[in-house]
């Protein structure tokens, strides 16, 4: 049994703690919201009154996983941990931080004898049951030390067939977690992952919007075709080359409401898509699909098309994001 501290008990942080406890690991948890602490403590965690109390409750060498929004909340938590932890301890940022910030933080913590891991964490609100895909950056020693934690969080091989000719490669990758490289590598890989996600979502949303418009009154009557979008999404799930979890979520949303009436069509972005496009500019890598997908989200804030509603449904499905309707 391993133990770990978890700071931030939102949609993902609380479920990370619960999944670890299911695997027999001990979790010390803290959040600014006492009710959030109580909910996780009810499942077997130990609660702390503050960050200092959380650190004090852990046995050395300690590991503290921070699961907070990127920016000031995470910066403050990591800085405070830098003053509370002891040499050999590990601070982890499991949120969506820019990878350049990881390099800066790691250097500051290294000067105090502390380790730092940046972990891109994918799984959204379904991670408790499905597991989390983990993309890890940092030094090899703390990664190896915390391997039982990562194995418990990862989804495992499940029913996914083995990829041919992977003999001799790290088996943990097939379990769903990867040490991507040095500091910043985990969040770099997660950043590009999310940029790709934008493109995949946009392609599905635009395609469904095209089919929905196939019986438009702007077309000659003999060229109008009425298509059941919910059934199309369902049949695509079964054997087509566009089968994916994103399509699964879309089909579920359409089955509940083919018009997607509860979704605004105004699609937010949480930063990673912008960072991916910036990375493309800095490295002179052509990324027109990912760039267009980001700009389409900006445009959705004015247009409110069906494609935007489909994107909103996908974001709600995997991440619990529900954009408010206007007016």
Residue, then its C-alpha position, 0 to 999 in steps of 0.5 A: x500500500x502506498x500513500x499520497x496527498x491530494x490537493x483539490x477535490x473537484x470533478x477529477x481530484x475527488x475521483x482520483x482519490x476514490x480510485x486510489x482508495x479502491x486499489x488499497x492506497x491511503x489518501x490524505x486530502x485537502x480542499x478549500x471547500x470543507x464539504x468536498x473534503x467531507x465527501x471524500x473522507x466518507x469514502x475512506x480518505x483522511x482529511x486535513x485542515x490545511x496544506x501544512x496539516x496534509x504534509x504533516x500527515x504523510x510519511x517521508x518520502x512524501x508525494x502530494x498530487x495537486x489537482x487545481x485549475x491552471x494559473x494562480x491556484x496551482x502556482x500558489x499550491x506548488x509554491x507553498x508545498x515548496x516551503x512545506x516539503x522535505x528533501x526527497x519529497x515529490x510535488x505533482x501537478x496533475x492539472x493542465x499547466x503549460x509545460x514551460x511553467x513546469x520547467x521553471x517550477x522544477x528548477x525552483x524545487x530542485x534547489x530545495x532538494x525536492x522532486x517535481x512531476x508534471x502529469x497530463x491526466x486524461x479521463x474526465x468525469x469518467x476516470x473513476x470507472x474507466x481509469x486515467x491515461x497518464x502522461x508523466x514528465x520528470x525524473x525517473x526515480x520518483x516515477x519509479x517510486x510512484x509506479x503503484x499509484x500510476x498503475x492504480x489510476x491507469x485503466x489497464x489493458x482492458x479489452x484493447x488488443x495488443x499492438x503488434x511488434x511492441x515487444x521489448x517496450x515498457x509494458x506500463x504504456x499498454x496499461x495506460x501510463x507513460x513516462x514521457x521524458x524530463x520536466x515538462x514532457x508530460x504536459x507537452x504531450x497532454x497539450x498536444x493531445x488536447x489540441x488533437x481532441x479539438x480537431x477530432x471533435x470539430x470534424x465530428x460536429x461539422x459532419x453531423x451539422x452537414x447531415x442535419x442540413x441535408x434537407x435544408x429549404x435552401x436546397x431544391x426540393x428534389x435534393x433534400x434528404x432527411x437524415x436521422x442524426x441520432x441513428x447515424x451517430x449510432x451506426x458509425x459507432x459500430x465498425x466504422x473507421x471514425x469509431x471513438x469515445x467522442x463518438x460514443x458520447x455524441x451518440x448518447x447525447x443525440x439519443x437523449x435529445x436529437x436537437x441537443x436543445x439544452x446545449x447553447x452551441x457556445x463552446x469554451x476552450x480551457x487553454x490547451x488548444x491555444x497553447x498547441x497552436x502557439x507551439x505550432x507557430x514556435x516550431x514552424x509545424x503546419x497544424x491547419x486542422x488544429x488551428x481551425x478547430x480552435x478558431x471554430x470555438x471562437x466563432x461558436x460564441x457568435x453563431x450558435x450552430x448545431x455543430x457548436x451544440x454537438x461540441x458542447x455535448x461532447x465537452x459535457x460528456x467527457x468533462x462535465x463542462x456545460x456552457x450556459x445558454x444565452x438569454 
